[in-house]
Amino acid sequence: MTPTELIEDISHDHAEISEAVESLRALLDAGDYGEARSLLVRLEQIEIRHYATEEALMRAVAYDRADVHRAEHAEMLDTLARINQTLALEPAASISPRILAHLEAALAHMIQADQKLGRFVAERAAKS
């Protein structure tokens, strides 16, 4: 895939992640933990795919902060995997603060790290 195609996929993923985050917040606020569990599993799948796409883009454009960005991905995926594992054993209400913290971290990553990557890609394209 070209960098442009990867950026399009990333933008689509960001919209899907944002929608999932808003839905999860609403489900947690409503106490609908069964549906929240299902959506968290889906969010993990989305994040795995999304981070793989971002990492392909970083390789394609030789992103100079790729190691830091990949480390953030690994940390967030580890956190979400642990949340999903914990949900199999504990009531969702007891770990709701951890879920919300992850959601905030995912949004912050999109706003900060992903925007830096986007600026880098745009600058590289402008120089070409």
VOBA-1610 file (N, C-alpha, C; in pm, whole numbers, padded with zeros to 5 digits, always signed):
BEGIN
Met+00084-00119+00000Met+00000+00000+00000Met+00088+00125+00000Thr+00038+00228-00061Thr+00110+00355-00064Thr+00086+00430+00067Pro+00174+00526+00098Pro+00148+00608+00217Pro+00011+00675+00216Thr-00034+00719+00100Thr-00167+00782+00091Thr-00277+00684+00128Glu-00268+00562+00079Glu-00368+00459+00112Glu-00363+00425+00261Leu-00242+00418+00316Leu-00229+00389+00459Leu-00290+00501+00542Ile-00268+00625+00501Ile-00325+00739+00574Ile-00477+00734+00569Glu-00533+00696+00455Glu-00679+00683+00445Glu-00731+00576+00540Asp-00662+00463+00547Asp-00702+00356+00640Asp-00692+00404+00785Ile-00586+00477+00815Ile-00566+00529+00951Ile-00678+00625+00988Ser-00715+00713+00896Ser-00825+00807+00922Ser-00956+00733+00948His-00981+00630+00869His-01102+00549+00890His-01097+00484+01028Asp-00981+00429+01063Asp-00967+00366+01195Asp-00989+00465+01307His-00937+00587+01292His-00956+00689+01397His-01104+00716+01420Ala-01179+00723+01312Ala-01323+00745+01326Ala-01388+00627+01397Glu-01347+00506+01361Glu-01403+00385+01422Glu-01366+00377+01571Ile-01243+00411+01604Ile-01199+00411+01744Ile-01276+00516+01823Ser-01289+00635+01768Ser-01362+00741+01838Ser-01506+00701+01864Glu-01568+00638+01767Glu-01706+00592+01783Glu-01714+00485+01892Ala-01619+00392+01893Ala-01618+00287+01995Ala-01597+00346+02134Val-01509+00444+02144Val-01483+00509+02274Val-01610+00575+02326Glu-01678+00649+02240Glu-01802+00715+02283Glu-01907+00613+02324Ser-01919+00505+02248Ser-02015+00399+02282Ser-01979+00334+02415Leu-01850+00308+02435Leu-01807+00247+02562Leu-01837+00337+02680Arg-01810+00465+02665Arg-01841+00558+02775Arg-01989+00553+02809Ala-02073+00554+02708Ala-02217+00550+02730Ala-02259+00419+02796Leu-02202+00308+02751Leu-02236+00178+02810Leu-02192+00171+02956Leu-02073+00221+02985Leu-02025+00219+03124Leu-02111+00309+03212Asp-02146+00427+03160Asp-02231+00518+03236Asp-02367+00457+03265Ala-02417+00378+03169Ala-02548+00315+03185Ala-02541+00185+03264Gly-02420+00139+03294Gly-02404+00014+03368Gly-02427-00109+03282Asp-02418-00096+03152Asp-02437-00209+03060Asp-02302-00276+03036Tyr-02258-00351+03135Tyr-02123-00408+03132Tyr-02111-00527+03037Gly-02219-00597+03012Gly-02215-00708+02917Gly-02183-00659+02776Glu-02253-00557+02735Glu-02228-00499+02602Glu-02090-00431+02598Ala-02050-00370+02710Ala-01918-00307+02716Ala-01808-00411+02696Arg-01825-00529+02755Arg-01725-00636+02736Arg-01709-00669+02588Ser-01820-00686+02520Ser-01816-00720+02378Ser-01747-00610+02297Leu-01780-00487+02329Leu-01721-00376+02255Leu-01572-00362+02285Leu-01530-00392+02407Leu-01388-00386+02439Leu-01308-00490+02361Val-01365-00607+02341Val-01298-00709+02260Val-01286-00658+02116Arg-01393-00598+02067Arg-01391-00541+01931Arg-01290-00428+01922Leu-01282-00343+02024Leu-01187-00233+02025Leu-01044-00287+02019Glu-01017-00395+02089Glu-00882-00453+02085Glu-00849-00496+01941Gln-00943-00556+01873Gln-00921-00597+01734Gln-00895-00476+01644Ile-00972-00371+01664Ile-00955-00249+01586Ile-00817-00190+01612Glu-00778-00183+01739Glu-00649-00124+01773Glu-00533-00206+01715Ile-00542-00337+01721Ile-00436-00422+01664Ile-00419-00390+01515Arg-00530-00388+01443Arg-00526-00357+01299Arg-00474-00216+01274His-00523-00122+01353His-00486+00018+01335His-00337+00040+01359Tyr-00285-00016+01466Tyr-00144+00004+01496Tyr-00055-00063+01392Ala-00097-00175+01339Ala-00020-00240+01232Ala-00016-00149+01107Thr-00127-00084+01079Thr-00131+00008+00964Thr-00040+00127+00989Glu-00045+00183+01107Glu+00043+00296+01140Glu+00190+00255+01130Glu+00220+00138+01177Glu+00359+00093+01175Glu+00406+00069+01031Ala+00316+00024+00944Ala+00351+00011+00802Ala+00379+00149+00743Leu+00298+00248+00780Leu+00321+00384+00732Leu+00456+00436+00782Met+00485+00414+00909Met+00612+00463+00964Met+00731+00403+00890Arg+00721+00274+00855Arg+00829+00211+00778Arg+00837+00272+00638Ala+00722+00295+00578Ala+00719+00346+00440Ala+00780+00484+00427Val+00768+00564+00533Val+00819+00702+00526Val+00944+00722+00611Ala+00999+00614+00666Ala+01119+00622+00751Ala+01100+00725+00863Tyr+00991+00708+00938Tyr+00956+00801+01045Tyr+01063+00799+01154Asp+01114+00916+01189Asp+01225+00924+01284Asp+01186+00899+01429Arg+01058+00898+01461Arg+01013+00871+01597Arg+00938+00738+01605Ala+00966+00651+01512Ala+00892+00524+01503Ala+00907+00439+01629Asp+01026+00434+01687Asp+01046+00350+01805Asp+00959+00396+01922Val+00952+00525+01943Val+00870+00579+02052Val+00723+00552+02024His+00682+00573+01900His+00543+00554+01861His+00503+00406+01877Arg+00590+00316+01831Arg+00563+00172+01845Arg+00554+00132+01992Ala+00637+00191+02075Ala+00633+00159+02218Ala+00499+00200+02279Glu+00444+00312+02235Glu+00311+00353+02282Glu+00207+00251+02239His+00216+00205+02115His+00123+00103+02067His+00130-00022+02154Ala+00251-00068+02178Ala+00269-00190+02257Ala+00210-00174+02397Glu+00233-00059+02457Glu+00180-00034+02592Glu+00028-00031+02592Met-00030+00035+02494Met-00177+00042+02491Met-00239-00093+02461Leu-00179-00169+02371Leu-00233-00303+02343Leu-00220-00394+02464Asp-00109-00382+02535Asp-00091-00463+02656Asp-00196-00427+02761Thr-00219-00298+02779Thr-00320-00253+02875Thr-00458-00306+02838Leu-00495-00293+02712Leu-00627-00337+02669Leu-00641-00489+02679Ala-00536-00562+02647Ala-00539-00708+02660Ala-00558-00747+02807Arg-00490-00677+02896Arg-00505-00707+03040Arg-00645-00675+03089Ile-00701-00565+03040Ile-00839-00530+03076Ile-00933-00642+03031Asn-00918-00685+02908Asn-01006-00790+02856Asn-00987-00922+02930Gln-00865-00953+02970Gln-00842-01074+03049Gln-00905-01062+03187Thr-00893-00945+03247Thr-00952-00922+03379Thr-01103-00930+03373Leu-01161-00883+03264Leu-01307-00887+03251Leu-01361-01029+03251Ala-01278-01123+03213Ala-01321-01264+03216Ala-01332-01314+03359Leu-01267-01246+03453Leu-01262-01292+03592Leu-01334-01202+03691Glu-01346-01075+03660Glu-01401-00978+03755Glu-01517-00901+03692Pro-01602-00847+03776Pro-01711-00764+03723Pro-01655-00638+03658Ala-01713-00598+03548Ala-01665-00480+03475Ala-01675-00354+03560Ala-01773-00348+03647Ala-01789-00229+03730Ala-01665-00205+03815Ser-01599-00311+03858Ser-01483-00294+03945Ser-01360-00242+03870Ile-01356-00261+03738Ile-01240-00212+03664Ile-01276-00098+03569Ser-01394-00045+03584Ser-01439+00064+03499Ser-01338+00180+03493Pro-01276+00220+03604Pro-01176+00328+03596Pro-01058+00293+03505Arg-01015+00167+03504Arg-00906+00126+03415Arg-00950+00132+03270Ile-01074+00096+03246Ile-01126+00102+03109Ile-01128+00248+03062Leu-01181+00335+03145Leu-01188+00476+03108Leu-01049+00535+03088Ala-00953+00496+03170Ala-00815+00545+03155Ala-00758+00501+03020His-00787+00377+02981His-00738+00331+02850His-00802+00410+02737Leu-00930+00436+02748Leu-00999+00511+02644Leu-00939+00650+02628Glu-00910+00714+02740Glu-00849+00846+02736Glu-00709+00839+02674Ala-00633+00735+02707Ala-00498+00719+02651Ala-00505+00698+02500Ala-00601+00620+02454Ala-00615+00596+02310Ala-00648+00725+02236Leu-00737+00805+02293Leu-00772+00932+02230Leu-00653+01028+02233Ala-00582+01033+02344Ala-00465+01121+02354Ala-00359+01080+02252His-00341+00951+02234His-00244+00902+02135His-00283+00950+01995Met-00410+00941+01962Met-00455+00985+01830Met-00432+01135+01812Ile-00455+01210+01917Ile-00441+01356+01909Ile-00295+01397+01904Gln-00212+01334+01984Gln-00072+01378+01994Gln+00020+01302+01900Ala+00040+01175+01925Ala+00139+01097+01849Ala+00101+01082+01703Asp-00025+01055+01677Asp-00066+01035+01538Asp-00062+01165+01459Gln-00090+01277+01524Gln-00080+01404+01453Gln+00066+01436+01419Lys+00158+01401+01509Lys+00301+01420+01479Lys+00340+01338+01357Leu+00294+01214+01354Leu+00321+01128+01239Leu+00262+01189+01112Gly+00141+01239+01120Gly+00077+01302+01005Gly+00155+01423+00955Arg+00204+01505+01046Arg+00283+01622+01007Arg+00413+01578+00939Phe+00476+01473+00993Phe+00599+01422+00935Phe+00574+01375+00791Val+00466+01299+00773Val+00432+01248+00639Val+00405+01365+00545Ala+00333+01465+00589Ala+00302+01581+00506Ala+00429+01657+00467Glu+00519+01673+00563Glu+00645+01742+00535Glu+00728+01665+00434Arg+00732+01530+00449Arg+00806+01447+00353Arg+00747+01459+00214Ala+00615+01460+00206Ala+00547+01469+00077Ala+00575+01605+00013Ala+00580+01710+00093Ala+00604+01844+00042Ala+00746+01857-00016Lys+00838+01782+00042Lys+00977+01786-00005Lys+00998+01704-00131Ser+00905+01613-00159Ser+00920+01525-00275Ser+00884+01593-00404
//
